[in-house]
């Protein structure tokens, strides 16, 4: 077995420690809101105001089976008192009728905000110490695996330990110079510990976090490759099941059977304006620059170098007599660009994995966004993948 170096393990521990959450179990009846707390971005816990993060009210509303669009409209129009009455009423009903009357409040220690809420039975996040123990065991038992990176998002408190197998794998359809290394990520979210596939494109050292679902391992239909799964709990048996699933992945060098077909589809399908726009806006939103003019310049540089098709397509639309500013999301899904899905994926992964010369916040999250786009072909199909059927 290979021993993990102390320096490497200290780096993993340092990055992972930043993702520690504060968790408190309380009766749901202890939570309330009023018009002032909603205006200030707070909830009341036992009558005391507590700051909440963006998106927390949506999670609270989902748990209370609240009509989120209605509540969002109320808050947008300034009807905070009515929204508070609705939230408190549903909360009181749930506290009297639900089986689990306690909830877990989850706080981001970096932002000092409550960011998530769930029933105790839904909270399945392993402690950082448990994840470190599992990481040490994985590395020591698998000499071919390395920790490629450890990513951390201070806004969400999520962390990802990205493992790579050292075997290089090529695919005929991807081109003679296209080789990949495959592995997996152990991801710590606010309430889960998740494993999902991770791979690296060697031609430019781009990392990609992607889930393509389940597939067969070899010709054995009894063995399923599941490339995204949750740690079921923190008991010895839960850890054993967790490690056994990793063994299933290891048998095929962590390569999902659908990956080669997915690459072919991504390379041969043109990205829609909607798909390019989402990637472009995600990338430019990461620019870390306070000076408005400098920030605009960096965003323009990203547009020119990595998402040229976005501006070109908008200009083409305007030349043809349409106003690109008036297109809705659905219409943008039908507009073809000059970039393939694979081009867009690699623009995102390059920015998320390399030093582009532009300071980007939480740039590793771009690897996840790239993975979402890549796996879209398997899950629902790319916007223009079946465009030929429009003429039938």
DRENTORFI-270217 format. One record per residue (C-alpha): residue number from 1; residue in one letter; x, y, z. Coordinates in nm, 4 decimals. Layout:
pos | code | east | north | up
NUM | a | X | Y | Z
...
This chain:
pos | code | east | north | up
1 | x | 0.0000 | 0.0000 | 0.0000
2 | x | 0.1105 | 0.3570 | -0.0639
3 | x | 0.1257 | 0.5928 | 0.2315
4 | x | -0.0332 | 0.9338 | 0.1851
5 | x | 0.2233 | 1.2087 | 0.2369
6 | x | 0.1718 | 1.4274 | 0.5406
7 | x | 0.1904 | 1.7401 | 0.3236
8 | x | -0.0808 | 1.6158 | 0.0886
9 | x | -0.3096 | 1.5137 | 0.3694
10 | x | -0.2651 | 1.8447 | 0.5544
11 | x | -0.3702 | 2.0249 | 0.2357
12 | x | -0.6839 | 1.8110 | 0.2105
13 | x | -0.7622 | 1.8716 | 0.5774
14 | x | -0.7060 | 2.2483 | 0.5447
15 | x | -0.9435 | 2.2821 | 0.2489
16 | x | -1.2049 | 2.0510 | 0.3929
17 | x | -1.2072 | 2.2270 | 0.7308
18 | x | -1.3412 | 2.5397 | 0.5615
19 | x | -1.6550 | 2.3497 | 0.4648
20 | x | -1.7584 | 2.2736 | 0.8203
21 | x | -2.1218 | 2.3641 | 0.8898
22 | x | -2.2934 | 2.4432 | 1.2153
23 | x | -2.6037 | 2.2295 | 1.2647
24 | x | -2.8724 | 2.2713 | 1.5273
25 | x | -3.1801 | 2.0591 | 1.5871
26 | x | -3.4835 | 2.2599 | 1.6988
27 | x | -3.8638 | 2.2195 | 1.7038
28 | x | -4.0156 | 2.3580 | 1.3863
29 | x | -4.2550 | 2.5499 | 1.6114
30 | x | -3.9575 | 2.7624 | 1.7271
31 | x | -3.9244 | 2.9163 | 1.3783
32 | x | -4.1284 | 3.2211 | 1.2847
33 | x | -4.1126 | 3.5313 | 1.0680
34 | x | -4.2640 | 3.8777 | 1.0732
35 | x | -4.2729 | 4.1562 | 0.8189
36 | x | -3.9592 | 4.3229 | 0.9600
37 | x | -3.7535 | 4.0034 | 0.9638
38 | x | -3.8476 | 3.9285 | 0.6026
39 | x | -3.7452 | 4.2797 | 0.4986
40 | x | -3.4056 | 4.2346 | 0.6680
41 | x | -3.3373 | 3.8828 | 0.5374
42 | x | -3.3848 | 3.7093 | 0.8708
43 | x | -3.5988 | 3.4513 | 1.0466
44 | x | -3.6842 | 3.4352 | 1.4148
45 | x | -3.5653 | 3.1326 | 1.6129
46 | x | -3.7186 | 3.1295 | 1.9589
47 | x | -3.8014 | 3.4957 | 1.9017
48 | x | -3.4383 | 3.5908 | 1.8230
49 | x | -3.3488 | 3.7225 | 1.4744
50 | x | -3.1084 | 3.5059 | 1.2740
51 | x | -2.9583 | 3.6014 | 0.9372
52 | x | -3.0474 | 3.3748 | 0.6425
53 | x | -2.8732 | 3.3199 | 0.3114
54 | x | -3.0109 | 3.3595 | -0.0396
55 | x | -3.2428 | 3.0742 | -0.1212
56 | x | -3.3208 | 2.9761 | 0.2379
57 | x | -3.6824 | 3.0942 | 0.2209
58 | x | -3.7318 | 2.8796 | -0.0891
59 | x | -3.6053 | 2.5747 | 0.1015
60 | x | -3.8253 | 2.6562 | 0.3995
61 | x | -4.1203 | 2.7053 | 0.1645
62 | x | -4.0555 | 2.3732 | -0.0107
63 | x | -4.0545 | 2.1934 | 0.3240
64 | x | -4.3817 | 2.3629 | 0.4218
65 | x | -4.5328 | 2.2821 | 0.0788
66 | x | -4.5680 | 2.6535 | 0.0182
67 | x | -4.6457 | 2.7966 | -0.3259
68 | x | -4.3023 | 2.9475 | -0.3858
69 | x | -4.3918 | 3.1627 | -0.6858
70 | x | -4.6766 | 3.3207 | -0.4866
71 | x | -4.4491 | 3.3940 | -0.1903
72 | x | -4.1789 | 3.5309 | -0.4191
73 | x | -4.4306 | 3.7655 | -0.5805
74 | x | -4.5516 | 3.8813 | -0.2375
75 | x | -4.1989 | 3.9664 | -0.1238
76 | x | -4.1187 | 4.1340 | -0.4556
77 | x | -4.4263 | 4.3562 | -0.4219
78 | x | -4.3464 | 4.4357 | -0.0596
79 | x | -4.6370 | 4.2382 | 0.0898
80 | x | -4.4145 | 4.1184 | 0.3746
81 | x | -4.6893 | 4.1077 | 0.6371
82 | x | -4.9119 | 3.8859 | 0.4216
83 | x | -4.6169 | 3.6599 | 0.3348
84 | x | -4.5280 | 3.6292 | 0.7042
85 | x | -4.8870 | 3.5335 | 0.7905
86 | x | -4.8869 | 3.2652 | 0.5192
87 | x | -4.5484 | 3.1193 | 0.6253
88 | x | -4.6358 | 3.1189 | 0.9962
89 | x | -4.9749 | 2.9602 | 0.9316
90 | x | -4.8307 | 2.6734 | 0.7300
91 | x | -4.5485 | 2.6311 | 0.9812
92 | x | -4.7977 | 2.6005 | 1.2685
93 | x | -4.9986 | 2.3451 | 1.0718
94 | x | -4.6868 | 2.1398 | 0.9951
95 | x | -4.5650 | 2.1530 | 1.3561
96 | x | -4.8937 | 1.9976 | 1.4709
97 | x | -4.9406 | 1.7388 | 1.1971
98 | x | -4.6044 | 1.6225 | 1.0645
99 | x | -4.4441 | 1.3034 | 1.1913
100 | x | -4.1074 | 1.4704 | 1.2499
101 | x | -4.1698 | 1.7889 | 1.4472
102 | x | -3.8025 | 1.8827 | 1.4707
103 | x | -3.5868 | 2.0268 | 1.1938
104 | x | -3.2157 | 2.0723 | 1.1349
105 | x | -3.0999 | 2.4291 | 1.0779
106 | x | -2.7716 | 2.4374 | 0.8870
107 | x | -2.5459 | 2.7439 | 0.9036
108 | x | -2.2504 | 2.8482 | 0.6863
109 | x | -1.9713 | 2.9345 | 0.9305
110 | x | -1.8019 | 3.1578 | 0.6712
111 | x | -2.1007 | 3.3841 | 0.6068
112 | x | -2.2704 | 3.3357 | 0.9479
113 | x | -2.6016 | 3.2659 | 0.7769
114 | x | -2.8616 | 2.9897 | 0.7950
115 | x | -2.8424 | 2.8332 | 0.4479
116 | x | -3.0510 | 2.5164 | 0.4670
117 | x | -3.3199 | 2.3312 | 0.6584
118 | x | -3.4356 | 1.9702 | 0.6568
119 | x | -3.5967 | 1.7016 | 0.8736
120 | x | -3.3449 | 1.5136 | 1.0929
121 | x | -3.3960 | 1.1956 | 0.8893
122 | x | -3.2911 | 1.3819 | 0.5726
123 | x | -2.9591 | 1.5049 | 0.7145
124 | x | -2.6970 | 1.2603 | 0.5847
125 | x | -2.3778 | 1.4609 | 0.5838
126 | x | -2.0781 | 1.2761 | 0.7200
127 | x | -1.8452 | 1.4693 | 0.9457
128 | x | -1.5257 | 1.6052 | 0.7948
129 | x | -1.3289 | 1.3653 | 1.0149
130 | x | -1.5218 | 1.0717 | 0.8664
131 | x | -1.4575 | 1.1957 | 0.5117
132 | x | -1.0876 | 1.2384 | 0.5917
133 | x | -1.0718 | 0.8851 | 0.7311
134 | x | -1.2404 | 0.7500 | 0.4165
135 | x | -1.0062 | 0.9581 | 0.1966
136 | x | -0.7020 | 0.8187 | 0.3763
137 | x | -0.8305 | 0.4633 | 0.3359
138 | x | -0.9089 | 0.5111 | -0.0335
139 | x | -0.5643 | 0.6534 | -0.1101
140 | x | -0.3749 | 0.3958 | 0.0921
141 | x | -0.5700 | 0.1029 | -0.0557
142 | x | -0.5564 | 0.2296 | -0.4167
143 | x | -0.2040 | 0.3241 | -0.5313
144 | x | -0.3348 | 0.4301 | -0.8729
145 | x | -0.5502 | 0.7087 | -0.7251
146 | x | -0.4378 | 1.0619 | -0.6432
147 | x | -0.6136 | 1.3679 | -0.5026
148 | x | -0.6140 | 1.5975 | -0.8055
149 | x | -0.7731 | 1.9010 | -0.6376
150 | x | -0.9769 | 1.9975 | -0.3342
151 | x | -1.2377 | 2.2608 | -0.4219
152 | x | -1.4274 | 2.4794 | -0.1773
153 | x | -1.7154 | 2.7242 | -0.2259
154 | x | -1.7293 | 2.9677 | 0.0695
155 | x | -2.0771 | 3.0909 | -0.0248
156 | x | -2.2457 | 2.7502 | -0.0063
157 | x | -2.0037 | 2.5809 | 0.2322
158 | x | -1.9663 | 2.2921 | -0.0137
159 | x | -1.6347 | 2.1136 | -0.0657
160 | x | -1.5207 | 1.8537 | -0.3167
161 | x | -1.2237 | 1.6147 | -0.2966
162 | x | -1.1458 | 1.5155 | -0.6564
163 | x | -0.9715 | 1.1804 | -0.7084
164 | x | -0.8151 | 1.0682 | -1.0370
165 | x | -0.7034 | 0.7252 | -1.1531
166 | x | -0.3627 | 0.7442 | -1.3248
167 | x | -0.4689 | 0.5339 | -1.6267
168 | x | -0.5057 | 0.7325 | -1.9498
169 | x | -0.8015 | 0.6297 | -2.1657
170 | x | -0.8720 | 0.7306 | -2.5246
171 | x | -1.1861 | 0.7055 | -2.7370
172 | x | -1.1792 | 0.6610 | -3.1133
173 | x | -1.4732 | 0.8956 | -3.1697
174 | x | -1.3106 | 1.1719 | -2.9653
175 | x | -1.0006 | 1.2004 | -3.1865
176 | x | -0.6510 | 1.0504 | -3.1765
177 | x | -0.5125 | 1.3122 | -2.9359
178 | x | -0.8031 | 1.3033 | -2.6902
179 | x | -0.7148 | 1.1161 | -2.3712
180 | x | -0.8828 | 1.1282 | -2.0337
181 | x | -0.8235 | 1.0243 | -1.6779
182 | x | -1.1280 | 0.9201 | -1.4786
183 | x | -1.2064 | 0.9207 | -1.1109
184 | x | -1.4641 | 1.0516 | -0.8707
185 | x | -1.5382 | 1.3335 | -0.6288
186 | x | -1.6452 | 1.3098 | -0.2676
187 | x | -1.8662 | 1.6162 | -0.2262
188 | x | -1.9690 | 1.7682 | 0.1044
189 | x | -2.2909 | 1.9700 | 0.0614
190 | x | -2.4933 | 2.1377 | 0.3337
191 | x | -2.6801 | 1.8167 | 0.4199
192 | x | -2.5281 | 1.5346 | 0.2140
193 | x | -2.2061 | 1.3526 | 0.1404
194 | x | -2.2178 | 1.2550 | -0.2273
195 | x | -1.9937 | 1.0663 | -0.4676
196 | x | -2.0062 | 1.1603 | -0.8345
197 | x | -1.7917 | 1.0937 | -1.1394
198 | x | -1.4982 | 1.3192 | -1.2146
199 | x | -1.2680 | 1.3205 | -1.5169
200 | x | -0.9819 | 1.5194 | -1.6625
201 | x | -0.9231 | 1.5930 | -2.0294
202 | x | -0.5465 | 1.5569 | -2.0673
203 | x | -0.4909 | 1.7693 | -2.3784
204 | x | -0.5516 | 2.0822 | -2.1709
205 | x | -0.5794 | 1.9542 | -1.8121
206 | x | -0.9459 | 2.0483 | -1.7840
207 | x | -1.1478 | 1.8905 | -1.5041
208 | x | -1.5138 | 1.7933 | -1.5439
209 | x | -1.7591 | 1.6861 | -1.2746
210 | x | -2.0372 | 1.4930 | -1.4434
211 | x | -2.3118 | 1.2445 | -1.3671
212 | x | -2.4440 | 1.0315 | -1.6529
213 | x | -2.6624 | 0.8030 | -1.4451
214 | x | -2.6334 | 0.4237 | -1.4303
215 | x | -2.4864 | 0.1847 | -1.6833
216 | x | -2.3721 | -0.1736 | -1.7166
217 | x | -2.0228 | -0.2798 | -1.6155
218 | x | -1.8835 | -0.4920 | -1.8958
219 | x | -2.1414 | -0.7451 | -2.0051
220 | x | -2.2644 | -0.8172 | -1.6546
221 | x | -2.6126 | -0.6737 | -1.6182
222 | x | -2.6137 | -0.7725 | -1.2510
223 | x | -2.3487 | -0.5110 | -1.1746
224 | x | -2.4613 | -0.1531 | -1.2096
225 | x | -2.2263 | 0.1431 | -1.2408
226 | x | -2.3869 | 0.4188 | -1.0371
227 | x | -2.1866 | 0.7363 | -1.0840
228 | x | -2.3709 | 0.9547 | -0.8368
229 | x | -2.4813 | 0.8303 | -0.4976
230 | x | -2.5230 | 0.9518 | -0.1412
231 | x | -2.3587 | 0.8178 | 0.1668
232 | x | -2.6569 | 0.6559 | 0.3385
233 | x | -2.5378 | 0.7340 | 0.6903
234 | x | -2.2302 | 0.7306 | 0.9104
235 | x | -2.2415 | 0.3795 | 1.0564
236 | x | -1.9761 | 0.1154 | 0.9816
237 | x | -2.2226 | -0.0583 | 0.7477
238 | x | -2.2952 | 0.2668 | 0.5608
239 | x | -1.9226 | 0.3229 | 0.5057
240 | x | -1.8804 | -0.0378 | 0.3878
241 | x | -2.1591 | 0.0019 | 0.1284
242 | x | -2.0071 | 0.3335 | 0.0240
243 | x | -1.6635 | 0.1772 | -0.0356
244 | x | -1.8173 | -0.1214 | -0.2174
245 | x | -1.9814 | 0.1141 | -0.4666
246 | x | -1.6418 | 0.2720 | -0.5292
247 | x | -1.5062 | -0.0766 | -0.5967
248 | x | -1.7757 | -0.1204 | -0.8653
249 | x | -1.6522 | 0.1999 | -1.0283
250 | x | -1.2903 | 0.0909 | -0.9995
251 | x | -1.3526 | -0.2320 | -1.1956
252 | x | -1.4011 | -0.0292 | -1.5132
253 | x | -1.1378 | 0.2357 | -1.4341
254 | x | -1.4179 | 0.4718 | -1.3208
255 | x | -1.5412 | 0.5128 | -1.6814
256 | x | -1.9176 | 0.5288 | -1.7203
257 | x | -2.0230 | 0.3108 | -2.0174
258 | x | -2.2207 | 0.6032 | -2.1600
259 | x | -1.9228 | 0.8409 | -2.1666
260 | x | -1.7951 | 0.7651 | -2.5178
261 | x | -2.1422 | 0.7962 | -2.6693
262 | x | -2.1947 | 1.1194 | -2.4757
263 | x | -1.8737 | 1.2684 | -2.6157
264 | x | -1.9796 | 1.1827 | -2.9694
265 | x | -2.3169 | 1.3503 | -2.9201
266 | x | -2.1594 | 1.6574 | -2.7598
267 | x | -1.9088 | 1.6956 | -3.0442
268 | x | -2.1655 | 1.6625 | -3.3233
269 | x | -2.4457 | 1.8745 | -3.1747
270 | x | -2.4433 | 2.2518 | -3.2098
271 | x | -2.5120 | 2.4437 | -2.8902
272 | x | -2.8198 | 2.6629 | -2.8850
273 | x | -2.8075 | 3.0306 | -2.7971
274 | x | -2.9705 | 2.9401 | -2.4659
275 | x | -2.6996 | 2.6845 | -2.3818
276 | x | -2.4145 | 2.9199 | -2.4771
277 | x | -2.5738 | 3.2132 | -2.2956
278 | x | -2.6108 | 3.0207 | -1.9693
279 | x | -2.2462 | 2.9104 | -1.9835
280 | x | -2.1252 | 3.2608 | -2.0759
281 | x | -2.3235 | 3.4329 | -1.8005
282 | x | -2.2127 | 3.1763 | -1.5436
283 | x | -1.8477 | 3.2356 | -1.6336
284 | x | -1.8682 | 3.6157 | -1.6420
285 | x | -2.0558 | 3.6261 | -1.3112
286 | x | -1.7426 | 3.4806 | -1.1472
287 | x | -1.5210 | 3.7775 | -1.2388
288 | x | -1.3749 | 3.9141 | -0.9146
289 | x | -1.3161 | 4.2839 | -0.9803
290 | x | -1.4612 | 4.5863 | -0.7967
291 | x | -1.3802 | 4.8456 | -1.0635
292 | x | -1.6816 | 4.8440 | -1.3029
293 | x | -1.4794 | 4.9313 | -1.6124
294 | x | -1.2110 | 4.6708 | -1.5460
295 | x | -1.4766 | 4.4107 | -1.4709
296 | x | -1.6515 | 4.4892 | -1.7986
297 | x | -1.3199 | 4.4512 | -1.9806
298 | x | -1.2535 | 4.1102 | -1.8260
299 | x | -1.6039 | 3.9958 | -1.9146
300 | x | -1.5523 | 4.1103 | -2.2744
301 | x | -1.2269 | 3.9131 | -2.2826
302 | x | -1.4111 | 3.5987 | -2.1702
303 | x | -1.6693 | 3.6597 | -2.4432
304 | x | -1.4044 | 3.6951 | -2.7157
305 | x | -1.1744 | 3.4112 | -2.6143
306 | x | -1.4103 | 3.1417 | -2.4888
307 | x | -1.7666 | 3.2238 | -2.5960
308 | x | -1.7229 | 3.4047 | -2.9289
309 | x | -2.0383 | 3.2405 | -3.0634
310 | x | -2.2545 | 3.4323 | -2.8163
311 | x | -2.1853 | 3.7783 | -2.9591
312 | x | -2.1683 | 3.6461 | -3.3170
313 | x | -2.5115 | 3.4852 | -3.2839
314 | x | -2.6724 | 3.7970 | -3.1332
315 | x | -2.5298 | 4.0048 | -3.4185
316 | x | -2.6637 | 3.7552 | -3.6764
317 | x | -3.0118 | 3.7720 | -3.5208
318 | x | -3.0114 | 4.1535 | -3.5371
319 | x | -2.8864 | 4.1550 | -3.8986
320 | x | -3.1850 | 3.9419 | -3.9943
321 | x | -3.4242 | 4.2050 | -3.8626
322 | x | -3.5011 | 4.0632 | -3.5171
323 | x | -3.4296 | 4.2186 | -3.1810
324 | x | -3.2099 | 3.9804 | -2.9850
325 | x | -3.3029 | 4.1601 | -2.6610
326 | x | -3.6659 | 4.0531 | -2.6990
327 | x | -3.6052 | 3.6791 | -2.7362
328 | x | -3.7384 | 3.4695 | -2.4489
329 | x | -3.5657 | 3.1593 | -2.3116
330 | x | -3.7779 | 2.9217 | -2.5162
331 | x | -3.6976 | 3.1035 | -2.8419
332 | x | -3.3243 | 3.0999 | -2.7639
333 | x | -3.3361 | 2.7211 | -2.7420
334 | x | -3.4137 | 2.7077 | -3.1183
335 | x | -3.1296 | 2.9398 | -3.2286
336 | x | -2.8150 | 2.7608 | -3.3523
337 | x | -2.4650 | 2.8897 | -3.2718
338 | x | -2.1266 | 2.8034 | -3.4273
339 | x | -2.0052 | 2.6285 | -3.1083
340 | x | -2.0666 | 2.2609 | -3.0411
341 | x | -2.1777 | 2.1431 | -2.6985
342 | x | -1.8247 | 2.0035 | -2.6540
343 | x | -1.6756 | 2.3480 | -2.7338
344 | x | -1.8905 | 2.5082 | -2.4633
345 | x | -1.8079 | 2.2352 | -2.2126
346 | x | -1.4357 | 2.2819 | -2.2705
347 | x | -1.4560 | 2.6603 | -2.2425
348 | x | -1.6159 | 2.6172 | -1.9002
349 | x | -1.3726 | 2.3510 | -1.7851
350 | x | -1.0706 | 2.5510 | -1.9033
351 | x | -1.1809 | 2.8543 | -1.7027
352 | x | -1.2640 | 2.6301 | -1.4069
353 | x | -0.9344 | 2.4366 | -1.4100
354 | x | -0.6610 | 2.6741 | -1.5296
355 | x | -0.5139 | 3.0180 | -1.4742
356 | x | -0.6802 | 3.2229 | -1.7464
357 | x | -0.5237 | 3.5494 | -1.6302
358 | x | -0.8635 | 3.6631 | -1.5001
359 | x | -0.9437 | 3.6460 | -1.1295
360 | x | -1.2533 | 3.4245 | -1.0976
361 | x | -1.4365 | 3.3520 | -0.7723
362 | x | -1.5233 | 2.9873 | -0.6986
363 | x | -1.4101 | 2.9023 | -1.0508
364 | x | -1.4135 | 2.5289 | -0.9745
365 | x | -1.7942 | 2.5511 | -0.9797
366 | x | -1.7618 | 2.6041 | -1.3552
367 | x | -1.6508 | 2.2395 | -1.3770
368 | x | -1.9806 | 2.1399 | -1.2231
369 | x | -2.1760 | 2.3638 | -1.4634
370 | x | -1.9861 | 2.2033 | -1.7531
371 | x | -2.0793 | 1.8603 | -1.6214
372 | x | -2.4460 | 1.9571 | -1.6035
373 | x | -2.4399 | 2.0647 | -1.9685
374 | x | -2.2488 | 1.7539 | -2.0793
375 | x | -2.4860 | 1.5149 | -1.9014
376 | x | -2.7913 | 1.7021 | -2.0356
377 | x | -2.7575 | 1.4976 | -2.3554
378 | x | -2.8162 | 1.1749 | -2.1634
379 | x | -3.0863 | 1.3026 | -1.9319
380 | x | -3.3071 | 1.5167 | -2.1549
381 | x | -3.1270 | 1.5827 | -2.4822
382 | x | -2.9523 | 1.8961 | -2.6043
383 | x | -3.1705 | 2.1782 | -2.7344
384 | x | -3.0861 | 2.1222 | -3.1036
385 | x | -3.0001 | 1.7525 | -3.0973
386 | x | -3.3273 | 1.6502 | -3.2629
387 | x | -3.3809 | 1.9640 | -3.4731
388 | x | -3.4013 | 1.7542 | -3.7915
389 | x | -3.7395 | 1.6198 | -3.6812
390 | x | -3.8929 | 1.9678 | -3.7139
391 | x | -3.9370 | 1.9050 | -4.0881
392 | x | -4.1322 | 1.5803 | -4.0490
